[in-house]
Amino acid sequence: MSSTTLDAPSANSSPAPANSRGRVILASLIGTSIEFYDFYVYATAAVLVFPSLFFANDDPTIALLASFAVFGVAFVARPVGSILFGHFGDRIGRKRTLVASLLTMGIATVLIGALPTALTPGWEIIAPALLVLFRFCQGLGLGGEWSGAALLATENAPKGRRAIYGTFPQLGAPIGFIIANVVFLILSTTLDPEHFLAWGWRVPFLASAVLVIIGLYVRFKLVETPAFTKVVEKGEVAKLPLARVFKTSWRPLILGTFIMLATYVLFYLMTTFTLTFGTTASSVEAAQAAAEAAGKPFNADTFVPGLGYGRNDFLIMLVIGCVFFGIFTLVAGPLAERFGRRNSLFWTTVGIAVFGLLFVPLFAGGFVGVMALLIIGFTLMGLTFGPMGSTLPELFPANVRYTGSAISYNVSSILGAAVAPFIAVALWQAADGSPALVGNYLSLMALITLSALYISKETRDIDFDNQLS
């Protein structure tokens, strides 16, 4: 059964207004840039400051794992957000749903910036609890954001350019990551450690309010996408998009989830794990000296060595690597348009599988080796993430496309990204400080994605606007 939520235009009505190319690009890009900025601000803080401010523990590894656990809460929330915002995105349209997702995540991020820490008397329990709640809301918003932005871009794209337009919301990931880390870098270099921990870490969270206002202004200028307008005109708006997508598109749901798996694991290893591994002391003596200087306890029995880079030095290296992420996200669009989504993703995933086997020699190669690892990893990330903006939406009919693509994207986030930092730390410890098992983990996830791609079909030439369930 289908029902309509909007009145179809009459035969004598004037042509519906269309979004200009610049407006589509800006609205899809700025929204995801803000959303990913908010998300990565927490990811960076989860490594740099939250273990000591919200999860103080005599064992720094336990504190780090607790911080990562809350980091993973947002990934649990993302499928909930995909169902919630997907329902409204397929019922009332893409534009209004995108405004709501942006507000949800933006407000949660600002509230994290205003939250007292667990070191504040009387807030020992409630502060971590509220951090979990706000983190959940961040994930809820992002769960609805990505799919809406991808549909905004691809459903407004000219024929033969969907993969190219689909890269614009994807570009929000490297842009958001770079801005978040540059802000943290500036604050940590201009403030001494005491002031940075006291209030400096709050600035990136509170600054999100300005970015959200800009994003809302741009999105309020949009009109509805042509594909959803056609769904309304044909009276094919799904009454229950969730039930409809599971009934008619269960196979694409599964394939889309595992097609995204290696992409998620790669990104969160390249950002969260490498930052932890890169900035951990390289010897027991160095770690003990650093702990004593900071007035913190040190347990040599639980210590695992890292690379020993300074925090700011490694953040700069990450930002440089992420520039390649942005460049190759854009490069991936024309490649996917020319060679097809499936072929482009298949061979990129082969590269990811091989890359995982090179973790040990690259990490052991000094500055040049580590920088090569970051550049290669982020390049592969751009080549695999770029085509996803068109690949996942193309798997689903227009009247359940928001819900279907959002569920696949965000369920994959649980299987890939939510557990990736936690698994990586555990494997790093199990290997006594070697990244070998972490690299093997990445290669295994790439093999699973290759299997999904192998049995999937090419989607480049589907009737995107008129396909209905």
KEMAR-288755 format. One record per residue: z, x, y of N, C-alpha, C in turn. Coordinates in steps of 0.2 Angstrom, whole numbers. Layout:
! residues N
{site {Z X Y} {Z X Y} {Z X Y}}
...
This chain:
! residues 469
{site {0 4 -6} {0 0 0} {0 4 6}}
{site {-3 2 11} {-3 5 18} {-1 1 23}}
{site {1 3 29} {2 -1 35} {1 3 41}}
{site {0 0 46} {-1 4 52} {5 3 57}}
{site {6 9 61} {11 9 66} {8 8 73}}
{site {2 9 73} {-1 9 80} {-7 4 80}}
{site {-9 1 85} {-15 -3 85} {-21 1 86}}
{site {-26 -1 82} {-32 3 82} {-36 0 88}}
{site {-40 5 91} {-44 3 97} {-49 -2 96}}
{site {-51 -6 101} {-56 -11 100} {-63 -8 100}}
{site {-68 -12 98} {-75 -9 98} {-77 -7 105}}
{site {-74 -11 110} {-77 -10 117} {-73 -5 121}}
{site {-68 -2 118} {-63 3 121} {-67 9 122}}
{site {-65 13 128} {-68 19 130} {-66 24 125}}
{site {-70 30 124} {-69 35 119} {-62 38 121}}
{site {-58 39 115} {-51 42 116} {-52 49 119}}
{site {-47 50 124} {-47 57 127} {-45 62 121}}
{site {-48 68 123} {-48 74 118} {-44 79 121}}
{site {-41 83 116} {-37 89 119} {-42 95 120}}
{site {-41 98 125} {-46 104 126} {-44 110 122}}
{site {-49 114 121} {-47 120 116} {-41 124 119}}
{site {-41 125 125} {-35 129 128} {-29 126 127}}
{site {-29 119 128} {-22 115 127} {-20 116 120}}
{site {-25 115 115} {-23 115 108} {-20 122 106}}
{site {-24 127 108} {-21 134 107} {-15 135 110}}
{site {-14 133 116} {-7 135 119} {-2 131 116}}
{site {-3 124 115} {3 120 112} {5 122 105}}
{site {0 124 101} {1 126 94} {5 133 94}}
{site {2 137 99} {5 144 99} {12 144 102}}
{site {13 141 108} {19 142 111} {25 138 107}}
{site {23 133 104} {29 130 100} {31 134 95}}
{site {27 136 91} {29 140 85} {32 147 87}}
{site {29 150 93} {32 156 95} {40 155 97}}
{site {41 149 100} {48 147 102} {52 146 96}}
{site {49 142 91} {53 141 85} {55 147 81}}
{site {50 151 80} {51 158 77} {55 162 81}}
{site {55 162 87} {59 166 91} {67 164 90}}
{site {68 158 90} {75 155 89} {77 157 82}}
{site {72 157 77} {74 158 70} {76 166 69}}
{site {72 170 72} {73 177 71} {78 180 75}}
{site {80 177 81} {86 179 84} {92 178 80}}
{site {92 173 76} {98 173 71} {97 178 66}}
{site {91 179 63} {90 184 58} {92 191 60}}
{site {91 193 66} {93 199 69} {100 199 70}}
{site {103 194 72} {110 194 73} {114 194 67}}
{site {111 191 61} {114 191 55} {115 198 52}}
{site {111 203 54} {112 210 52} {116 214 57}}
{site {115 212 63} {118 217 68} {125 215 70}}
{site {127 209 71} {133 207 74} {137 202 70}}
{site {134 197 67} {138 191 64} {142 194 58}}
{site {141 199 54} {146 201 49} {152 202 52}}
{site {153 205 58} {159 207 61} {162 202 65}}
{site {158 197 68} {161 192 72} {162 186 69}}
{site {159 184 64} {160 178 60} {163 178 53}}
{site {161 184 50} {163 185 43} {167 192 42}}
{site {172 193 46} {175 200 45} {178 200 38}}
{site {177 206 35} {180 207 29} {181 215 28}}
{site {186 217 24} {187 224 23} {181 227 20}}
{site {177 224 16} {171 227 13} {165 224 17}}
{site {161 229 20} {156 227 25} {150 224 21}}
{site {149 226 14} {144 223 10} {145 216 9}}
{site {151 214 8} {153 207 7} {152 203 13}}
{site {154 206 19} {153 203 26} {145 202 27}}
{site {141 207 25} {134 206 26} {131 201 22}}
{site {133 200 15} {131 195 11} {133 188 13}}
{site {139 187 16} {141 181 19} {136 179 24}}
{site {135 184 29} {130 182 34} {123 180 32}}
{site {121 184 27} {114 182 24} {115 175 21}}
{site {120 173 18} {121 167 15} {120 161 20}}
{site {123 162 26} {122 157 31} {115 157 33}}
{site {112 163 34} {105 164 35} {101 160 31}}
{site {103 159 24} {99 155 19} {100 148 20}}
{site {105 146 23} {107 139 24} {101 135 28}}
{site {98 139 32} {92 136 36} {86 134 31}}
{site {85 139 26} {80 138 22} {81 131 17}}
{site {87 130 16} {89 124 12} {88 118 16}}
{site {89 119 23} {88 113 28} {80 112 29}}
{site {76 117 28} {69 116 30} {66 111 26}}
{site {67 110 19} {63 105 15} {66 98 18}}
{site {72 97 20} {75 91 22} {71 90 29}}
{site {70 95 33} {66 94 39} {59 92 38}}
{site {56 95 33} {49 93 31} {48 86 29}}
{site {53 83 25} {53 76 23} {54 72 29}}
{site {59 73 33} {61 69 39} {55 69 44}}
{site {53 75 47} {48 75 52} {41 74 49}}
{site {40 75 42} {34 74 39} {33 66 39}}
{site {38 62 38} {38 55 38} {36 52 44}}
{site {39 55 50} {37 52 56} {30 55 58}}
{site {28 61 56} {22 64 58} {16 60 55}}
{site {17 58 49} {12 54 46} {12 46 48}}
{site {18 44 51} {19 37 53} {17 36 60}}
{site {20 40 65} {19 39 72} {15 44 75}}
{site {13 49 72} {8 54 74} {11 61 75}}
{site {7 66 76} {9 73 77} {12 74 83}}
{site {10 72 89} {12 74 95} {20 73 96}}
{site {22 66 95} {29 65 96} {34 68 91}}
{site {31 69 85} {35 72 80} {36 80 82}}
{site {31 83 85} {32 90 87} {37 91 93}}
{site {37 86 97} {42 86 103} {49 86 100}}
{site {50 81 95} {57 81 92} {59 87 88}}
{site {54 90 84} {56 96 80} {58 102 85}}
{site {55 102 91} {56 108 95} {63 107 99}}
{site {65 101 100} {71 99 103} {77 101 98}}
{site {76 99 92} {81 100 87} {83 107 86}}
{site {78 111 86} {79 118 85} {82 122 91}}
{site {79 120 97} {81 123 103} {88 121 105}}
{site {90 115 104} {97 113 105} {102 117 101}}
{site {100 118 94} {105 121 90} {105 128 91}}
{site {100 132 94} {100 139 95} {105 140 101}}
{site {104 136 106} {108 136 112} {116 136 111}}
{site {117 131 106} {124 130 104} {127 136 100}}
{site {123 139 97} {125 145 93} {127 150 98}}
{site {123 151 104} {125 156 109} {131 154 113}}
{site {133 148 113} {140 146 116} {146 145 112}}
{site {145 147 105} {150 146 100} {155 152 100}}
{site {162 150 101} {167 155 100} {166 159 93}}
{site {168 165 93} {168 168 86} {174 167 82}}
{site {174 169 76} {180 168 71} {185 173 73}}
{site {184 178 78} {189 182 80} {194 179 86}}
{site {191 173 88} {195 169 93} {201 165 90}}
{site {207 166 93} {213 162 90} {211 155 89}}
{site {212 152 83} {211 145 82} {204 143 80}}
{site {200 148 80} {193 147 78} {191 151 71}}
{site {196 153 68} {195 157 62} {191 153 57}}
{site {192 147 56} {188 143 51} {183 139 54}}
{site {184 136 60} {179 131 63} {173 135 65}}
{site {174 141 68} {168 144 70} {163 146 65}}
{site {165 149 59} {160 149 54} {157 143 52}}
{site {161 137 51} {159 131 49} {153 128 54}}
{site {155 129 61} {150 126 65} {144 131 65}}
{site {144 137 64} {138 141 64} {134 139 58}}
{site {137 137 52} {133 134 47} {129 128 49}}
{site {133 124 52} {130 117 55} {124 118 59}}
{site {125 123 64} {120 124 69} {114 128 66}}
{site {115 132 61} {110 135 57} {106 130 53}}
{site {110 125 50} {106 120 46} {101 116 51}}
{site {104 115 57} {99 111 62} {93 115 64}}
{site {94 122 65} {89 126 66} {83 126 60}}
{site {86 126 54} {81 125 49} {78 118 48}}
{site {82 113 50} {79 106 50} {73 106 55}}
{site {74 109 61} {69 109 66} {62 113 64}}
{site {64 118 61} {58 123 59} {54 119 53}}
{site {58 116 49} {55 112 43} {50 107 46}}
{site {50 104 52} {45 100 54} {40 103 59}}
{site {42 109 62} {38 112 67} {31 115 64}}
{site {32 119 59} {26 123 57} {20 118 55}}
{site {22 113 51} {16 109 48} {13 105 54}}
{site {17 102 59} {14 99 65} {10 103 69}}
{site {12 110 70} {8 114 74} {2 116 70}}
{site {2 117 64} {-4 118 60} {-9 113 60}}
{site {-7 106 60} {-11 101 60} {-14 100 67}}
{site {-10 101 72} {-12 101 79} {-18 105 80}}
{site {-18 111 77} {-23 116 78} {-29 114 74}}
{site {-28 113 67} {-34 112 62} {-37 105 63}}
{site {-33 100 65} {-36 93 66} {-40 93 73}}
{site {-39 98 77} {-43 98 83} {-49 103 83}}
{site {-49 107 77} {-54 112 77} {-61 110 76}}
{site {-66 113 79} {-73 112 78} {-75 113 71}}
{site {-80 110 68} {-83 111 62} {-84 119 61}}
{site {-82 121 55} {-83 128 53} {-78 133 57}}
{site {-73 131 60} {-68 135 63} {-61 133 62}}
{site {-60 129 57} {-53 127 55} {-48 133 54}}
{site {-51 138 50} {-47 144 48} {-45 148 54}}
{site {-50 148 59} {-49 152 65} {-44 149 69}}
{site {-44 142 70} {-39 139 74} {-33 139 71}}
{site {-33 139 64} {-26 139 60} {-22 145 61}}
{site {-25 150 64} {-22 156 65} {-17 156 71}}
{site {-19 152 76} {-15 152 82} {-8 150 81}}
{site {-6 144 77} {1 143 76} {4 149 72}}
{site {0 152 68} {3 157 64} {5 163 68}}
{site {1 164 73} {3 170 78} {9 169 81}}
{site {12 163 81} {19 162 84} {24 166 80}}
{site {23 168 74} {28 171 70} {29 178 72}}
{site {23 182 73} {24 189 76} {26 189 83}}
{site {24 185 87} {26 184 94} {33 183 95}}
{site {36 178 91} {43 176 91} {47 182 89}}
{site {45 185 83} {49 191 81} {49 197 86}}
{site {43 198 89} {43 204 94} {48 202 100}}
{site {47 196 102} {51 194 108} {59 194 107}}
{site {61 192 101} {68 191 99} {70 198 98}}
{site {67 203 95} {69 210 94} {69 214 100}}
{site {64 213 104} {64 217 111} {70 214 115}}
{site {72 208 115} {77 206 119} {84 209 116}}
{site {85 209 110} {90 212 107} {90 220 108}}
{site {85 223 108} {84 230 110} {86 232 117}}
{site {84 228 121} {85 229 128} {93 228 130}}
{site {96 223 127} {103 222 128} {107 227 124}}
{site {105 229 118} {109 234 115} {108 241 118}}
{site {103 242 122} {102 249 125} {105 249 132}}
{site {106 243 135} {109 243 142} {116 241 142}}
{site {119 239 137} {126 237 136} {129 242 131}}
{site {135 244 132} {139 248 127} {141 243 122}}
{site {142 246 116} {144 242 110} {149 236 111}}
{site {154 238 115} {160 233 116} {157 227 120}}
{site {153 228 125} {151 222 129} {145 219 125}}
{site {141 222 121} {136 219 117} {139 214 112}}
{site {145 216 109} {148 212 104} {152 207 107}}
{site {154 208 113} {159 203 117} {154 197 120}}
{site {149 199 123} {145 193 125} {137 195 125}}
{site {135 201 125} {128 202 125} {124 199 120}}
{site {126 198 114} {122 195 108} {121 188 110}}
{site {125 185 114} {124 177 116} {117 176 120}}
{site {115 181 124} {110 180 129} {103 178 125}}
{site {101 181 120} {95 178 117} {95 171 115}}
{site {101 169 112} {102 162 110} {102 157 116}}
{site {105 159 122} {105 155 128} {99 154 131}}
{site {95 160 131} {89 160 134} {84 156 131}}
{site {85 154 125} {80 149 122} {79 143 126}}
{site {84 141 130} {83 134 133} {77 135 138}}
{site {76 140 141} {71 141 146} {64 140 142}}
{site {64 143 136} {58 143 132} {56 136 130}}
{site {61 133 128} {61 126 125} {58 121 131}}
{site {60 122 137} {58 118 142} {50 119 143}}
{site {48 125 143} {41 127 144} {37 124 138}}
{site {39 124 132} {36 121 126} {35 114 127}}
{site {41 111 129} {41 103 130} {35 101 135}}
{site {35 105 140} {30 103 146} {23 103 143}}
{site {22 108 139} {15 109 136} {13 104 131}}
{site {18 102 127} {17 97 122} {16 90 124}}
{site {20 88 130} {19 82 133} {12 80 136}}
{site {9 86 137} {2 85 139} {-3 83 134}}
{site {-1 83 128} {-6 82 122} {-8 75 121}}
{site {-14 74 118} {-15 67 115} {-15 68 108}}
{site {-15 63 104} {-15 63 97} {-22 66 94}}
{site {-21 69 88} {-26 72 85} {-32 67 82}}
{site {-38 69 82} {-43 65 79} {-42 62 72}}
{site {-40 67 68} {-39 65 61} {-34 59 60}}
{site {-28 60 64} {-23 54 63} {-25 48 67}}
{site {-29 49 72} {-32 43 75} {-36 39 70}}
{site {-40 42 66} {-45 39 61} {-41 36 56}}
{site {-35 39 54} {-31 36 49} {-28 29 52}}
{site {-26 29 58} {-24 23 61} {-29 17 62}}
{site {-35 20 64} {-41 15 65} {-43 12 58}}
{site {-42 15 52} {-44 13 46} {-38 9 42}}
{site {-32 9 46} {-27 5 43} {-24 8 37}}
{site {-24 15 37} {-22 19 31} {-16 23 32}}
{site {-12 21 37} {-5 25 38} {-1 23 32}}
{site {2 28 29} {6 27 23} {13 24 25}}
{site {15 19 22} {21 16 23} {27 21 21}}
{site {27 24 16} {31 29 14} {28 35 12}}
{site {26 40 17} {22 46 15} {25 50 10}}
{site {32 51 9} {35 55 4} {33 52 -3}}
{site {34 46 -4} {32 43 -11} {24 43 -12}}
{site {20 42 -7} {13 43 -7} {11 50 -9}}
{site {14 55 -6} {11 62 -7} {13 64 -14}}
{site {19 62 -17} {21 63 -24} {17 60 -29}}
{site {15 53 -27} {11 50 -32} {4 52 -32}}
{site {1 54 -27} {-7 56 -26} {-8 63 -26}}
{site {-3 67 -23} {-5 74 -22} {1 79 -25}}
{site {3 77 -31} {9 81 -34} {6 88 -36}}
{site {0 89 -38} {-3 95 -40} {-4 100 -34}}
{site {-7 97 -28} {-7 102 -22} {0 104 -20}}
{site {5 99 -20} {12 101 -18} {14 107 -22}}
{site {13 107 -29} {15 113 -33} {11 119 -31}}
{site {5 119 -31} {1 124 -30} {2 127 -23}}
{site {3 123 -18} {4 125 -11} {11 129 -11}}
{site {16 127 -14} {22 130 -14} {22 137 -17}}
{site {18 138 -22} {18 145 -25} {13 149 -22}}
{site {8 146 -19} {3 150 -15} {6 154 -9}}
{site {12 150 -6} {15 153 -1} {21 158 -3}}
{site {22 158 -9} {28 162 -12} {28 169 -10}}
{site {23 173 -11} {23 180 -10} {23 182 -2}}
{site {20 177 2} {20 178 9} {27 178 12}}
{site {31 173 9} {38 173 11} {42 179 9}}
{site {42 181 3} {46 186 1} {44 193 4}}
{site {37 194 6} {35 200 9} {38 200 16}}
{site {38 194 20} {40 194 27} {47 196 27}}
{site {51 192 23} {58 193 24} {61 200 21}}
{site {57 203 17} {59 210 15} {57 215 20}}
{site {51 213 24} {49 218 29} {53 218 35}}
{site {57 212 36} {61 212 42} {68 212 41}}
{site {71 208 37} {78 208 36} {80 213 32}}
{site {77 214 26} {80 220 21} {78 227 24}}
{site {72 228 27} {71 234 29} {76 236 35}}
{site {78 231 39} {82 233 45} {89 235 42}}
{site {91 231 37} {98 233 33} {97 240 30}}
{site {92 241 26} {91 247 22} {90 253 27}}
{site {86 252 32} {85 257 37} {90 260 41}}
{site {95 255 43} {101 257 47} {107 258 44}}
{site {107 258 37} {113 260 33} {114 267 33}}
{site {120 270 33} {121 277 33} {118 280 26}}
{site {115 286 27} {112 289 21} {116 293 16}}
{site {123 294 18} {128 297 14} {134 294 15}}
{site {139 295 10} {146 293 11} {149 296 17}}
{site {148 302 18} {151 306 24} {149 302 30}}
{site {143 301 31} {141 298 37} {143 291 38}}
{site {143 287 33} {146 280 33} {153 280 35}}
{site {157 285 32} {164 285 33} {166 287 40}}
{site {162 292 43} {163 294 50} {161 288 54}}
{site {156 284 53} {154 279 57} {159 273 57}}
{site {162 272 51} {168 267 50} {174 269 54}}
{site {176 276 54} {181 278 57} {180 278 65}}
{site {174 279 67} {173 279 74} {173 272 77}}
{site {172 267 73} {172 260 75} {178 257 73}}
{site {183 261 70} {190 258 69} {189 253 63}}
{site {185 253 58} {184 249 53} {186 252 46}}
{site {188 248 41} {190 251 35} {183 253 31}}
{site {184 257 26} {178 260 23} {180 260 15}}
{site {176 258 11} {177 258 4} {171 262 1}}
{site {172 268 -1} {167 272 -4} {164 270 -11}}
{site {168 266 -14} {166 263 -21} {161 258 -20}}
{site {160 254 -15} {155 249 -14} {149 252 -10}}
{site {150 258 -7} {145 260 -3} {138 262 -7}}
{site {132 259 -4} {126 261 -6} {122 264 0}}
{site {119 270 -1} {115 273 4} {109 270 7}}
{site {107 271 13} {101 268 16} {97 274 19}}
{site {94 273 24} {90 278 27} {93 282 33}}
{site {98 279 36} {102 282 41} {99 282 48}}
{site {94 278 49} {91 277 56} {96 274 61}}
{site {96 275 67} {99 272 72} {97 265 73}}
{site {101 260 75} {99 253 75} {93 252 80}}
{site {93 255 86} {88 254 91} {82 257 89}}
{site {82 263 86} {76 267 83} {73 263 78}}
{site {76 260 74} {73 256 68} {70 249 71}}
{site {73 246 76} {71 240 79} {64 242 82}}
{site {63 247 86} {57 249 89} {52 250 84}}
{site {53 253 78} {49 254 72} {46 247 70}}
{site {51 243 69} {49 236 67} {45 232 72}}
{site {46 233 78} {42 230 83} {35 233 83}}
{site {34 239 82} {27 242 82} {24 240 75}}
{site {27 239 70} {24 237 64} {22 229 65}}
{site {26 225 68} {25 218 69} {18 217 74}}
{site {17 222 78} {11 222 82} {5 221 77}}
{site {5 225 71} {-1 224 66} {0 218 63}}
{site {5 215 62} {6 208 59} {2 203 64}}
{site {3 203 70} {-1 199 75} {-8 200 75}}
{site {-10 207 75} {-17 208 75} {-21 206 69}}
{site {-18 207 63} {-21 205 57} {-21 197 55}}
{site {-16 194 58} {-16 187 58} {-22 184 61}}
{site {-24 187 67} {-30 184 70} {-36 186 66}}
{site {-36 192 63} {-42 195 59} {-43 190 53}}
{site {-37 188 50} {-38 184 44} {-42 178 45}}
{site {-42 175 51} {-45 168 52} {-53 169 51}}
{site {-56 173 54} {-64 174 53} {-65 176 45}}
{site {-61 180 42} {-62 182 35} {-61 176 31}}
{site {-56 172 32} {-56 166 28} {-61 161 29}}
{site {-64 161 35} {-70 157 36} {-76 159 33}}
{site {-77 166 33} {-83 168 30} {-83 169 22}}
{site {-77 171 19} {-77 172 12} {-73 166 9}}
{site {-70 162 12} {-66 156 9} {-59 158 9}}
{site {-54 153 9} {-47 154 9} {-45 157 3}}
{site {-47 154 -3} {-45 157 -9} {-46 164 -10}}
{site {-52 166 -9} {-54 173 -10} {-50 178 -6}}
{site {-50 176 1} {-46 180 5} {-39 181 3}}
{site {-36 176 1} {-29 176 -1} {-28 179 -7}}
{site {-32 179 -12} {-32 182 -19} {-32 189 -18}}
{site {-36 192 -14} {-37 199 -14} {-31 202 -10}}
{site {-29 199 -5} {-23 201 -1} {-17 201 -5}}
{site {-16 196 -9} {-10 196 -14} {-11 201 -19}}
{site {-16 203 -21} {-17 209 -25} {-14 215 -22}}
{site {-16 216 -15} {-14 221 -11} {-6 221 -11}}
{site {-3 215 -10} {4 215 -10} {7 217 -16}}
{site {5 215 -22} {7 217 -28} {7 225 -29}}
{site {2 228 -27} {2 235 -27} {6 239 -22}}
{site {7 236 -16} {11 238 -11} {19 238 -13}}
{site {21 233 -17} {28 233 -20} {29 239 -24}}
{site {24 242 -27} {25 248 -32} {25 254 -28}}
{site {24 254 -21} {24 260 -17} {30 261 -13}}
{site {35 256 -14} {41 256 -10} {45 263 -10}}
{site {46 266 -16} {50 272 -17} {46 278 -13}}
{site {40 279 -15} {37 285 -11} {36 284 -4}}
{site {35 278 -1} {34 277 6} {41 278 9}}
{site {46 275 7} {53 275 9} {56 283 9}}
{site {53 286 4} {56 293 4} {51 298 8}}
{site {47 296 11} {42 300 15} {44 301 22}}
{site {50 301 24} {52 302 30} {50 297 35}}
{site {50 299 42} {48 294 47} {41 292 46}}
{site {36 297 44} {29 295 43} {28 290 37}}
{site {32 291 32} {32 287 26} {34 280 28}}
{site {40 279 31} {43 273 33} {39 269 38}}
{site {36 273 43} {31 269 47} {25 267 44}}
{site {23 271 39} {17 269 35} {18 262 31}}
{site {24 262 28} {27 256 25} {27 250 29}}
{site {30 251 35} {30 245 40} {23 243 42}}
{site {19 247 43} {12 246 46} {8 242 40}}
{site {8 245 34} {5 242 28} {7 235 27}}
{site {14 235 26} {17 229 25} {16 223 30}}
{site {16 225 36} {15 220 41} {7 218 42}}
{site {3 223 40} {-4 221 40} {-6 216 34}}
{site {-3 218 28} {-4 213 23} {-1 206 25}}
{site {5 206 28} {8 200 30} {3 196 35}}
{site {0 199 40} {-5 195 44} {-11 193 40}}
{site {-13 196 35} {-19 194 31} {-17 188 26}}
{site {-11 188 24} {-9 183 20} {-6 176 24}}
{site {-3 178 29} {0 172 33} {-5 169 37}}
{site {-10 172 40} {-15 169 44} {-19 163 41}}
{site {-22 164 35} {-25 159 32} {-21 153 30}}
{site {-15 153 30} {-10 148 28} {-10 142 32}}
{site {-12 143 39} {-12 138 44} {-18 133 42}}
{site {-23 135 39} {-28 130 37} {-28 129 29}}
{site {-26 133 25} {-26 132 18} {-21 127 16}}
{site {-15 127 18} {-10 121 16} {-12 115 18}}
{site {-14 114 25} {-16 107 27} {-22 104 23}}
{site {-27 109 21} {-33 107 18} {-32 104 11}}
{site {-26 106 8} {-24 104 1} {-23 96 1}}
{site {-21 93 7} {-19 86 7} {-23 81 11}}
{site {-23 75 9} {-27 70 13} {-24 69 20}}
{site {-27 66 24} {-25 66 31} {-19 61 32}}
{site {-18 56 28} {-13 51 29} {-6 54 26}}
{site {-6 59 22} {0 62 20} {0 69 21}}
{site {-4 72 26} {-5 79 27} {1 82 30}}
{site {4 79 35} {10 82 38} {16 83 33}}
{site {17 77 29} {22 78 24} {21 83 18}}
{site {15 83 16} {13 87 10} {13 94 12}}
{site {10 96 17} {9 103 19} {16 106 21}}
{site {20 101 24} {27 103 26} {32 105 20}}
{site {31 100 15} {35 101 9} {33 107 5}}
{site {27 109 4} {25 115 1} {27 121 5}}
{site {26 121 11} {28 127 15} {35 128 15}}
{site {39 123 15} {47 124 16} {50 124 9}}
{site {48 121 4} {51 122 -3} {50 130 -5}}
{site {44 132 -3} {42 139 -4} {47 144 0}}
{site {49 141 5} {54 145 9} {61 146 6}}
{site {63 141 2} {69 142 -2} {68 147 -8}}
{site {62 146 -12} {61 150 -18} {59 158 -15}}
{site {56 158 -9} {55 165 -7} {59 168 -2}}
{site {60 165 4} {63 168 9} {71 167 9}}
{site {73 161 7} {80 160 7} {84 165 3}}
{site {82 167 -3} {85 171 -8} {83 178 -7}}
{site {77 180 -4} {75 186 -4} {80 192 -1}}
{site {83 190 5} {88 195 7} {93 197 3}}
{site {96 191 0} {102 191 -5} {100 195 -11}}
{site {94 194 -14} {92 197 -20} {90 204 -19}}
{site {87 206 -13} {86 213 -11} {92 217 -10}}
{site {97 214 -7} {103 218 -7} {106 219 -14}}
{site {106 214 -18} {109 215 -25} {105 220 -29}}
{site {98 220 -28} {94 225 -32} {95 232 -29}}
{site {96 232 -23} {97 239 -19} {104 242 -22}}
{site {109 238 -22} {115 240 -25} {115 242 -32}}
{site {111 238 -36} {111 239 -43} {107 246 -45}}
{site {103 247 -40} {99 254 -41} {102 259 -38}}
{site {108 259 -36} {112 264 -32} {109 267 -26}}
{site {106 262 -22} {103 264 -16} {95 265 -16}}
{site {92 265 -22} {85 265 -22} {82 259 -21}}
{site {76 259 -17} {72 252 -16} {67 251 -22}}
{site {68 254 -27} {63 253 -32} {63 246 -35}}
{site {69 243 -37} {69 237 -39} {67 231 -34}}
{site {68 233 -28} {66 228 -22} {58 228 -22}}
{site {55 233 -23} {48 234 -23} {45 230 -29}}
{site {48 231 -35} {46 227 -41} {47 220 -40}}
{site {52 218 -37} {53 211 -36} {48 208 -32}}
{site {45 211 -26} {40 209 -22} {33 209 -27}}
{site {32 214 -31} {26 214 -35} {26 208 -40}}
{site {32 206 -43} {33 200 -47} {31 194 -44}}
{site {34 193 -38} {32 187 -34} {25 186 -32}}
{site {22 192 -31} {14 192 -29} {10 190 -36}}
{site {13 192 -42} {9 190 -48} {10 182 -49}}
{site {15 179 -47} {16 172 -47} {11 168 -42}}
{site {11 171 -36} {6 168 -31} {-1 169 -34}}
{site {-3 175 -37} {-10 176 -40} {-11 170 -45}}
{site {-6 169 -49} {-8 164 -54} {-9 157 -51}}
{site {-6 155 -45} {-7 149 -42} {-14 149 -39}}
{site {-16 154 -36} {-22 155 -32} {-28 155 -38}}
{site {-27 157 -43} {-32 158 -49} {-34 151 -51}}
{site {-29 146 -51} {-30 139 -54} {-32 134 -48}}
{site {-31 137 -42} {-33 132 -36} {-40 132 -35}}
{site {-42 128 -30} {-49 127 -29} {-50 129 -21}}
{site {-56 131 -20} {-58 133 -13} {-58 126 -8}}
{site {-55 126 -2} {-55 120 2} {-59 121 8}}
{site {-62 126 9} {-66 127 16} {-71 121 17}}
{site {-74 118 12} {-79 114 14} {-77 106 13}}
{site {-71 105 12} {-69 98 11} {-70 94 17}}
{site {-70 87 17} {-71 82 22} {-64 81 25}}
{site {-62 86 30} {-55 86 32} {-53 80 36}}
{site {-57 77 40} {-54 71 44} {-54 65 40}}
{site {-59 64 35} {-60 57 32} {-56 57 25}}
{site {-53 62 23} {-50 62 16} {-44 58 16}}
{site {-43 53 12} {-37 49 12} {-35 48 5}}
{site {-28 47 4} {-25 46 -2} {-25 39 -4}}
